[in-house]
Amino acid sequence: MSTTILIIDDSEIHRTRYIDFLTSDISNSYRSIEANTIEKAKELCEEIKPQIILLGLPLTDDSGLEFLNWIKQQEQMTLLPILLLVKQAEESIADQATKSGIQDYLVKEFLTPKRLMRSLDHLLQREQLINSSSDSLNLQNYSEQLILESKENFHLLVECSDDLIWSIDLEGKLTYLSPQFKELFGWEHTEWLGESMVKLVHAADLQRFKDSIEQTLKSNIKGDLPVEFRHLQKDGSYVWMSCNMTPRRNSLGKAVSVQGISRDISDRIALADAIRHRKQAESKLNESNDILSVVNQDLLKAIRLKDEFLSTISHELRTPLNAILGLTEILQEPICGYGILNDEQMQALKIIESSGEHLLELIENILDFSKIEVGNLELHQTSTSIAKLCQASLDFVKYQALNKNIQLKLNINDNLPEIFLDERRMRQVLIHLLNNAIKFTPKSGQIALTANAPNKSWVRISVWDTGIGIAPESLDKLFLPFVQLDGNLNRQYEGAGLGLAIVKQIVESHGGKVSVNSKVGLGSCFTVELPVGR
């Protein structure tokens, strides 16, 4: 490969002479380019970028010095080899130039091919040495920079990590703790450097932790599975950690320390405990469900047997009761053929008749409630007029009201929509509410049955009275079965406590709701709300 040499001299004879010297030895491979002015030399330096320069411009008229100064200002050419060719009169100036950075000079009067070639070779070798040294220095600087960057990246990685990085010597003493030590456990890392790490491990996990360290020292690679243990915190509590360990060995392969990364797994342990407890709870729940299933089967069987029993016993009770009530009515008739009875006998028959009717009503209520309780209440729904329903219900109880001199009122809004419902069951609801109102209203009181439609979706039917009223603390248990607000055996009002429970169940089976508003001594108002749609 040829070396490009730039020959700068204002004398064509000198330039030709230098070229002859360069080509006198065919073993030399120089490609020569020429410049006779500074401007031409600068242009060639920027375009061709020669590898060495022969500068033969005079130094006494500053043309040569001007070019040297220009070269120094070019950052990429400051190390370019330059050989000065000066006249003998300029030798002192050339000597000064070499002290300020010029590599070498030769006197033109004593120039020979051998001396020129030796000087050029020397400059090229010197350049190669400088470049080699520069490359080595650059490589060293680059390596140091990489090491510095690696250290910085490592510290950044450690600081950004949520895990603890630690190192212990062969005696188990801590030699390094990352900054996460304080965040995880509350201690400054300086408090534990030089201390044995096993002091931080829970006693129940200590042997497992020691075995893991021993296994790590025996192997050449990181353990397959992390060791889990409880780590002591500054407040005296423990936190679950998962730790991976690896041995650090010297150049001879001998283990000199153990390094590890520990991660907080307390959330995972808590989740595992929660899952385990949940599975235990589910197992117990399944056992309870199995027991409840058996109990439910027994209950259903008992309810079915009770229903069958009530159906049978009601038939057995109603048969003699109907006979008693029939004979009682016959005996009260003068033309029955049994003769005329005196007042005392008539009073006794009325008591018998009243008691029989009361027993028959109780039997009917118990049967109705039993059917509702087991879901056997059948509804035969048809489109029903509210006005006719209310009038029929009021007609049914007017004689009871007349006996107590109670005034009955009916107030029904015009144009009420017809409702799809079981007319017999809903009449049973209204009759029971009216009977209750008569029962608990003193003589000469008032009872009203009202009906209106607050909107297009609902119809509201209310029964209000001027009776004894209900205490606020008793309202919550008013619709419970077999509950009477006066539980004494000698209470004034009779009943089994099933009527309002039946009312509630029938209304709700129609998609409606029943409510009560009452004040002691002022009366009560029971309200039934029914949906207009099916």
C-alpha positions as CSV (number, residue, x, y, z in Angstrom):
1,M,0.0,0.0,0.0
2,S,1.5,3.4,-1.1
3,T,2.0,6.4,1.2
4,T,0.7,9.7,0.1
5,I,3.3,12.5,0.5
6,L,2.6,16.2,-0.1
7,I,5.7,18.1,-1.5
8,I,5.4,21.9,-0.9
9,D,8.0,24.1,-2.5
10,D,7.9,27.2,-4.7
11,S,10.8,25.8,-6.8
12,E,9.9,23.3,-9.4
13,I,13.6,22.2,-9.6
14,H,13.5,21.3,-5.9
15,R,10.2,19.5,-6.2
16,T,11.6,17.4,-9.1
17,R,14.7,16.6,-7.2
18,Y,12.7,15.4,-4.1
19,I,10.6,13.2,-6.4
20,D,13.7,11.7,-7.9
21,F,15.1,10.9,-4.5
22,L,11.8,9.2,-3.5
23,T,11.8,7.0,-6.6
24,S,15.5,6.1,-6.6
25,D,14.7,3.0,-4.5
26,I,12.0,0.8,-6.1
27,S,11.3,-0.8,-2.7
28,N,9.7,2.5,-1.6
29,S,6.1,3.1,-2.4
30,Y,5.3,6.8,-2.2
31,R,2.6,8.6,-4.2
32,S,3.7,12.2,-4.6
33,I,1.5,15.3,-5.0
34,E,2.9,18.8,-5.4
35,A,2.0,22.3,-4.3
36,N,4.0,25.5,-5.1
37,T,1.9,27.9,-2.9
38,I,0.4,27.9,0.6
39,E,-3.2,28.2,-0.8
40,K,-2.6,25.1,-3.1
41,A,-1.1,23.2,-0.1
42,K,-4.1,24.0,2.1
43,E,-6.5,22.9,-0.6
44,L,-4.7,19.5,-1.1
45,C,-4.5,18.9,2.6
46,E,-8.3,19.2,3.0
47,E,-9.1,17.2,-0.2
48,I,-6.5,14.5,-0.3
49,K,-5.4,14.3,3.3
50,P,-1.8,13.3,2.8
51,Q,0.0,11.0,5.3
52,I,3.2,13.0,5.4
53,I,4.4,16.4,4.3
54,L,7.7,17.7,2.8
55,L,7.7,21.4,3.5
56,G,10.4,23.3,1.5
57,L,8.9,26.8,1.7
58,P,11.3,29.5,3.0
59,L,11.0,30.2,6.7
60,T,12.6,33.6,6.5
61,D,9.7,35.3,4.6
62,D,7.1,33.6,7.0
63,S,5.4,31.6,4.2
64,G,6.6,28.3,5.7
65,L,5.7,29.5,9.2
66,E,2.3,30.6,8.1
67,F,1.5,27.1,6.8
68,L,2.8,25.5,10.1
69,N,0.5,27.7,12.1
70,W,-2.4,26.7,9.9
71,I,-1.7,23.0,10.4
72,K,-1.7,23.5,14.2
73,Q,-5.2,25.0,14.0
74,Q,-6.6,21.9,12.1
75,E,-7.8,19.5,14.7
76,Q,-7.5,16.5,12.4
77,M,-3.9,17.4,11.2
78,T,-2.2,18.3,14.5
79,L,-0.3,15.0,14.5
80,L,0.5,14.9,10.8
81,P,4.2,14.1,10.2
82,I,6.0,17.2,8.7
83,L,9.7,17.1,7.5
84,L,11.2,20.6,7.0
85,L,13.6,21.1,4.1
86,V,15.5,24.4,4.8
87,K,18.4,26.2,3.5
88,Q,21.5,26.3,5.7
89,A,20.8,29.9,6.6
90,E,17.4,28.9,8.0
91,E,18.8,26.0,10.2
92,S,18.5,28.0,13.4
93,I,14.8,28.8,12.7
94,A,14.2,25.1,11.8
95,D,15.7,24.1,15.1
96,Q,13.4,26.4,17.0
97,A,10.5,24.9,15.0
98,T,11.3,21.4,16.0
99,K,11.2,22.4,19.7
100,S,7.7,23.8,19.2
101,G,6.2,20.6,17.7
102,I,7.8,20.0,14.2
103,Q,9.1,16.5,14.1
104,D,12.4,16.9,12.0
105,Y,14.2,19.0,9.4
106,L,16.9,18.5,6.8
107,V,19.2,21.1,5.2
108,K,18.8,21.3,1.4
109,E,22.5,21.7,0.7
110,F,23.3,18.4,2.4
111,L,20.2,16.4,1.2
112,T,20.8,12.9,-0.2
113,P,18.3,10.2,-1.1
114,K,19.5,8.0,1.8
115,R,19.1,10.8,4.3
116,L,15.7,11.8,3.0
117,M,14.4,8.2,3.1
118,R,15.8,7.6,6.6
119,S,14.1,10.7,7.9
120,L,10.8,9.8,6.2
121,D,10.9,6.3,7.6
122,H,11.6,7.6,11.1
123,L,8.7,10.0,10.9
124,L,6.3,7.3,9.8
125,Q,7.5,4.9,12.5
126,R,7.1,7.6,15.1
127,E,3.6,8.2,13.8
128,Q,2.7,4.6,14.0
129,L,4.0,4.4,17.6
130,I,2.0,7.5,18.5
131,N,-1.1,6.1,17.0
132,S,-0.6,2.7,18.7
133,S,-0.1,4.4,22.0
134,S,-3.1,6.6,21.4
135,D,-5.3,3.5,20.6
136,S,-4.1,1.8,23.7
137,L,-4.8,4.8,25.8
138,N,-8.2,5.2,24.2
139,L,-8.9,1.5,24.8
140,Q,-7.9,1.9,28.5
141,N,-10.1,4.9,28.9
142,Y,-13.0,3.1,27.2
143,S,-12.5,0.1,29.5
144,E,-12.5,2.4,32.6
145,Q,-15.6,4.2,31.3
146,L,-17.4,0.8,30.8
147,I,-16.4,-0.3,34.4
148,L,-17.6,3.0,35.8
149,E,-20.9,2.8,33.8
150,S,-21.4,-0.8,34.9
151,K,-20.9,0.2,38.5
152,E,-23.4,3.1,38.1
153,N,-25.9,0.8,36.4
154,F,-25.5,-1.8,39.2
155,H,-26.1,0.8,41.9
156,L,-29.1,2.2,40.0
157,L,-30.5,-1.3,39.5
158,V,-30.0,-2.0,43.3
159,E,-31.7,1.2,44.3
160,C,-34.7,0.7,41.9
161,S,-35.2,-2.9,43.0
162,D,-37.7,-3.9,45.7
163,D,-35.5,-6.8,46.7
164,L,-32.7,-7.0,49.2
165,I,-29.2,-7.8,47.9
166,W,-26.8,-9.1,50.5
167,S,-23.5,-10.9,50.9
168,I,-21.9,-12.9,53.7
169,D,-18.4,-14.3,54.2
170,L,-17.7,-18.0,55.0
171,E,-18.3,-17.3,58.7
172,G,-21.8,-16.1,57.9
173,K,-21.1,-12.4,58.7
174,L,-22.8,-9.8,56.6
175,T,-20.4,-7.9,54.3
176,Y,-22.9,-6.1,52.1
177,L,-26.5,-4.9,52.4
178,S,-28.4,-3.0,49.8
179,P,-30.4,0.2,50.7
180,Q,-33.6,-1.9,50.8
181,F,-32.5,-3.3,54.2
182,K,-33.8,-0.2,56.0
183,E,-37.0,-0.1,54.0
184,L,-37.8,-3.7,54.6
185,F,-36.8,-4.2,58.2
186,G,-36.3,-0.7,59.7
187,W,-32.6,-0.9,60.5
188,E,-29.7,1.0,59.0
189,H,-27.5,-1.4,57.1
190,T,-24.4,-0.3,59.1
191,E,-26.1,-1.7,62.3
192,W,-25.7,-5.3,60.9
193,L,-22.6,-5.2,58.8
194,G,-20.1,-7.6,60.4
195,E,-22.9,-9.4,62.3
196,S,-24.0,-12.9,61.8
197,M,-27.0,-13.1,59.4
198,V,-28.5,-16.1,61.2
199,K,-29.4,-13.8,64.1
200,L,-32.1,-12.3,61.8
201,V,-33.7,-15.7,60.9
202,H,-36.6,-17.1,62.9
203,A,-35.6,-20.0,65.2
204,A,-38.1,-22.3,63.5
205,D,-36.6,-21.6,60.0
206,L,-32.9,-21.5,61.1
207,Q,-31.9,-25.0,60.3
208,R,-33.5,-24.8,56.8
209,F,-31.7,-21.5,56.2
210,K,-28.3,-23.0,57.3
211,D,-28.8,-26.1,55.1
212,S,-29.5,-23.9,52.1
213,I,-26.2,-21.9,52.6
214,E,-24.2,-25.2,53.0
215,Q,-25.8,-26.6,49.8
216,T,-25.0,-23.3,48.0
217,L,-21.3,-23.5,49.0
218,K,-21.0,-27.1,47.8
219,S,-22.5,-26.3,44.4
220,N,-21.3,-24.3,41.5
221,I,-24.6,-22.8,40.5
222,K,-27.5,-21.0,42.0
223,G,-29.9,-23.3,43.9
224,D,-33.0,-24.6,41.9
225,L,-35.5,-23.5,44.6
226,P,-35.4,-20.5,46.9
227,V,-35.4,-20.9,50.6
228,E,-38.3,-19.3,52.5
229,F,-37.9,-18.0,56.0
230,R,-39.1,-15.4,58.5
231,H,-36.8,-12.4,58.8
232,L,-36.6,-10.3,62.0
233,Q,-37.7,-6.6,61.8
234,K,-36.5,-3.8,64.1
235,D,-39.9,-3.7,65.9
236,G,-39.5,-7.4,66.9
237,S,-42.0,-8.8,64.4
238,Y,-41.1,-11.1,61.5
239,V,-41.8,-10.9,57.8
240,W,-41.7,-13.8,55.3
241,M,-38.9,-13.7,52.7
242,S,-37.9,-15.8,49.7
243,C,-34.2,-16.0,49.1
244,N,-32.0,-17.2,46.2
245,M,-28.3,-17.8,46.9
246,T,-25.2,-18.2,44.8
247,P,-21.5,-18.8,45.8
248,R,-18.8,-16.3,44.8
249,R,-15.4,-18.0,44.1
250,N,-11.9,-16.7,43.5
251,S,-9.7,-17.4,40.5
252,L,-8.8,-20.9,41.9
253,G,-12.5,-21.9,42.1
254,K,-12.6,-21.7,45.9
255,A,-15.8,-20.3,47.5
256,V,-15.0,-17.1,49.3
257,S,-18.5,-15.8,50.1
258,V,-22.3,-16.3,49.5
259,Q,-24.4,-13.7,47.8
260,G,-28.2,-13.6,47.8
261,I,-31.3,-11.8,46.8
262,S,-34.3,-11.7,49.2
263,R,-37.8,-10.8,48.3
264,D,-40.7,-10.0,50.6
265,I,-43.4,-12.6,50.2
266,S,-45.6,-11.8,53.2
267,D,-48.5,-10.9,50.9
268,R,-48.2,-14.3,49.1
269,I,-48.0,-16.1,52.4
270,A,-51.1,-14.2,53.7
271,L,-52.9,-15.0,50.5
272,A,-52.0,-18.7,50.8
273,D,-53.2,-18.7,54.4
274,A,-56.5,-17.0,53.3
275,I,-57.0,-19.6,50.6
276,R,-56.3,-22.4,53.0
277,H,-58.7,-20.9,55.6
278,R,-61.3,-20.4,52.8
279,K,-60.9,-24.0,51.7
280,Q,-61.4,-25.1,55.3
281,A,-64.4,-22.9,55.6
282,E,-65.8,-24.2,52.3
283,S,-65.2,-27.8,53.6
284,K,-67.1,-27.0,56.8
285,L,-69.8,-25.2,54.8
286,N,-70.2,-28.3,52.5
287,E,-70.5,-30.5,55.6
288,S,-73.0,-28.1,57.1
289,N,-74.9,-28.0,53.8
290,D,-75.0,-31.8,53.7
291,I,-76.3,-31.8,57.2
292,L,-78.8,-29.1,56.4
293,S,-79.9,-31.0,53.3
294,V,-80.7,-34.0,55.4
295,V,-82.5,-31.8,57.9
296,N,-84.4,-30.0,55.2
297,Q,-85.5,-33.4,53.8
298,D,-86.7,-34.3,57.3
299,L,-88.4,-30.9,57.6
300,L,-90.1,-31.3,54.3
301,K,-91.3,-34.7,55.3
302,A,-92.5,-33.3,58.6
303,I,-94.3,-30.4,56.9
304,R,-96.0,-32.8,54.5
305,L,-97.0,-35.1,57.3
306,K,-98.3,-32.0,59.2
307,D,-100.2,-30.8,56.2
308,E,-101.8,-34.3,55.8
309,F,-102.5,-34.3,59.5
310,L,-104.2,-30.9,59.4
311,S,-106.2,-31.8,56.4
312,T,-107.4,-35.0,58.1
313,I,-108.0,-33.4,61.5
314,S,-109.8,-30.4,60.0
315,H,-112.3,-32.8,58.3
316,E,-112.8,-34.7,61.6
317,L,-113.3,-31.4,63.5
318,R,-115.5,-29.7,61.0
319,T,-117.9,-32.6,60.7
320,P,-119.0,-32.6,64.4
321,L,-118.8,-28.7,64.5
322,N,-121.1,-28.4,61.5
323,A,-123.5,-30.8,63.3
324,I,-123.4,-28.8,66.5
325,L,-123.9,-25.5,64.6
326,G,-126.7,-26.9,62.6
327,L,-128.6,-28.3,65.7
328,T,-128.0,-25.0,67.5
329,E,-129.6,-23.1,64.7
330,I,-132.6,-25.5,64.6
331,L,-133.1,-25.4,68.4
332,Q,-133.3,-21.6,68.2
333,E,-136.2,-21.8,65.7
334,P,-139.7,-22.0,67.4
335,I,-141.1,-24.1,64.6
336,C,-138.4,-26.8,64.8
337,G,-140.6,-29.1,66.9
338,Y,-138.4,-29.1,70.0
339,G,-140.6,-26.6,71.8
340,I,-140.2,-23.0,72.9
341,L,-137.0,-22.3,74.9
342,N,-136.8,-19.8,77.7
343,D,-134.3,-16.9,77.7
344,E,-131.6,-18.7,79.6
345,Q,-131.8,-21.7,77.2
346,M,-131.6,-19.3,74.2
347,Q,-128.6,-17.5,75.7
348,A,-126.8,-20.9,76.3
349,L,-127.5,-21.9,72.6
350,K,-126.1,-18.5,71.4
351,I,-122.9,-19.2,73.4
352,I,-122.6,-22.7,71.9
353,E,-123.1,-21.2,68.4
354,S,-120.6,-18.4,68.9
355,S,-118.0,-20.8,70.3
356,G,-118.5,-23.3,67.4
357,E,-118.1,-20.5,64.8
358,H,-115.0,-19.4,66.5
359,L,-113.5,-22.9,66.5
360,L,-114.5,-23.2,62.8
361,E,-112.7,-19.9,62.0
362,L,-109.6,-21.0,63.8
363,I,-109.5,-24.3,61.9
364,E,-109.9,-22.5,58.5
365,N,-107.1,-20.0,59.5
366,I,-104.7,-22.8,60.5
367,L,-105.4,-24.7,57.2
368,D,-104.8,-21.5,55.1
369,F,-101.6,-20.7,56.9
370,S,-100.4,-24.3,56.5
371,K,-101.0,-24.1,52.7
372,I,-99.2,-20.8,52.5
373,E,-96.2,-22.0,54.5
374,V,-95.6,-25.0,52.3
375,G,-96.2,-23.0,49.1
376,N,-99.4,-24.8,48.3
377,L,-101.6,-21.6,48.2
378,E,-103.3,-21.7,44.8
379,L,-104.4,-18.4,43.2
380,H,-107.2,-18.4,40.7
381,Q,-106.7,-14.9,39.2
382,T,-109.3,-13.1,37.1
383,S,-110.0,-9.5,36.2
384,T,-111.8,-8.1,39.2
385,S,-113.7,-4.9,39.9
386,I,-112.3,-3.2,43.0
387,A,-115.6,-1.4,43.7
388,K,-117.6,-4.7,43.7
389,L,-114.8,-6.4,45.8
390,C,-115.0,-3.7,48.5
391,Q,-118.8,-3.6,48.5
392,A,-119.1,-7.4,48.9
393,S,-116.5,-7.4,51.7
394,L,-118.4,-4.7,53.5
395,D,-121.7,-6.4,53.2
396,F,-120.3,-9.5,54.8
397,V,-119.4,-7.8,58.0
398,K,-122.3,-5.2,58.3
399,Y,-124.3,-7.4,60.8
400,Q,-121.3,-7.7,63.2
401,A,-120.9,-3.9,63.0
402,L,-124.6,-3.4,63.6
403,N,-124.5,-5.5,66.8
404,K,-121.9,-3.0,68.2
405,N,-123.6,0.1,66.7
406,I,-120.5,0.8,64.6
407,Q,-120.9,3.0,61.6
408,L,-119.5,1.6,58.3
409,K,-118.4,3.9,55.5
410,L,-117.4,3.1,51.9
411,N,-115.4,5.6,49.9
412,I,-114.3,4.4,46.4
413,N,-112.8,6.7,43.7
414,D,-114.5,6.6,40.3
415,N,-112.9,5.0,37.3
416,L,-110.7,2.6,39.3
417,P,-109.0,0.0,37.0
418,E,-109.8,-3.6,37.2
419,I,-107.1,-5.8,38.8
420,F,-106.0,-9.3,37.9
421,L,-106.3,-11.2,41.2
422,D,-107.9,-14.1,43.1
423,E,-111.2,-12.5,44.1
424,R,-112.0,-15.0,46.9
425,R,-108.6,-14.7,48.5
426,M,-108.6,-10.9,48.3
427,R,-112.1,-10.8,49.8
428,Q,-110.7,-13.0,52.6
429,V,-108.0,-10.3,53.2
430,L,-110.5,-7.4,53.3
431,I,-113.0,-9.3,55.5
432,H,-110.3,-10.2,58.0
433,L,-109.1,-6.6,58.2
434,L,-112.8,-5.4,58.6
435,N,-113.4,-8.1,61.3
436,N,-110.3,-7.0,63.1
437,A,-111.5,-3.4,63.0
438,I,-114.9,-4.3,64.4
439,K,-113.3,-6.5,67.1
440,F,-111.0,-3.8,68.3
441,T,-113.3,-0.8,67.9
442,P,-115.5,0.1,70.9
443,K,-119.3,0.4,70.5
444,S,-120.6,3.4,68.5
445,G,-117.3,3.8,66.7
446,Q,-116.5,4.2,63.1
447,I,-114.9,2.1,60.4
448,A,-114.2,3.1,56.8
449,L,-113.2,1.2,53.7
450,T,-111.5,3.3,51.0
451,A,-110.0,2.6,47.6
452,N,-108.1,4.9,45.2
453,A,-105.3,4.8,42.6
454,P,-102.3,7.0,43.5
455,N,-100.9,6.2,40.0
456,K,-101.5,4.1,36.9
457,S,-99.5,1.2,38.3
458,W,-101.0,0.7,41.8
459,V,-104.3,0.5,43.6
460,R,-104.5,1.3,47.3
461,I,-107.2,-0.1,49.6
462,S,-107.4,1.0,53.2
463,V,-109.4,0.0,56.3
464,W,-109.3,2.5,59.1
465,D,-111.1,2.5,62.5
466,T,-111.5,4.5,65.7
467,G,-110.5,1.5,67.8
468,I,-108.0,1.0,70.6
469,G,-104.9,1.4,68.4
470,I,-101.5,-0.4,68.5
471,A,-98.4,0.6,70.5
472,P,-95.3,1.5,68.4
473,E,-93.2,-1.3,70.0
474,S,-95.8,-3.9,68.8
475,L,-95.9,-2.9,65.1
476,D,-92.8,-4.9,64.1
477,K,-94.4,-8.2,65.3
478,L,-97.9,-7.5,64.1
479,F,-97.7,-9.7,61.0
480,L,-95.8,-12.6,62.6
481,P,-97.7,-16.0,62.8
482,F,-99.0,-17.2,66.2
483,V,-98.1,-13.8,67.8
484,Q,-100.8,-11.9,69.8
485,L,-100.1,-8.5,71.1
486,D,-102.0,-9.5,74.3
487,G,-100.6,-12.9,75.3
488,N,-102.4,-13.3,78.6
489,L,-104.7,-16.2,79.0
490,N,-107.5,-13.9,80.2
491,R,-107.1,-11.5,77.3
492,Q,-110.2,-9.6,76.2
493,Y,-109.9,-10.4,72.5
494,E,-109.9,-14.0,71.1
495,G,-107.8,-15.3,68.2
496,A,-104.8,-17.6,67.3
497,G,-102.7,-14.8,65.9
498,L,-102.8,-16.1,62.3
499,G,-105.1,-13.7,60.6
500,L,-102.7,-10.8,59.8
501,A,-99.9,-13.3,58.9
502,I,-102.3,-14.8,56.3
503,V,-103.3,-11.4,55.1
504,K,-99.6,-10.5,54.5
505,Q,-98.9,-13.8,52.6
506,I,-101.9,-13.4,50.4
507,V,-101.1,-9.8,49.5
508,E,-97.5,-10.5,48.8
509,S,-98.4,-13.5,46.7
510,H,-100.2,-11.0,44.5
511,G,-97.1,-8.9,44.2
512,G,-98.5,-6.3,46.6
513,K,-97.6,-5.1,50.1
514,V,-99.5,-4.4,53.3
515,S,-98.7,-1.7,55.9
516,V,-100.2,-0.2,59.1
517,N,-100.3,3.2,60.7
518,S,-101.7,3.4,64.3
519,K,-101.8,5.4,67.5
520,V,-102.9,4.1,70.8
521,G,-106.4,5.2,71.7
522,L,-107.0,6.9,68.3
523,G,-107.4,3.9,66.0
524,S,-105.5,2.1,63.2
525,C,-105.3,2.2,59.4
526,F,-104.3,-1.0,57.4
527,T,-103.3,-0.3,53.8
528,V,-103.1,-2.9,51.0
529,E,-101.3,-1.9,47.8
530,L,-101.8,-4.0,44.7
531,P,-100.2,-3.8,41.3
532,V,-102.6,-3.1,38.4
533,G,-100.8,-5.4,35.9
534,R,-100.8,-9.2,36.0
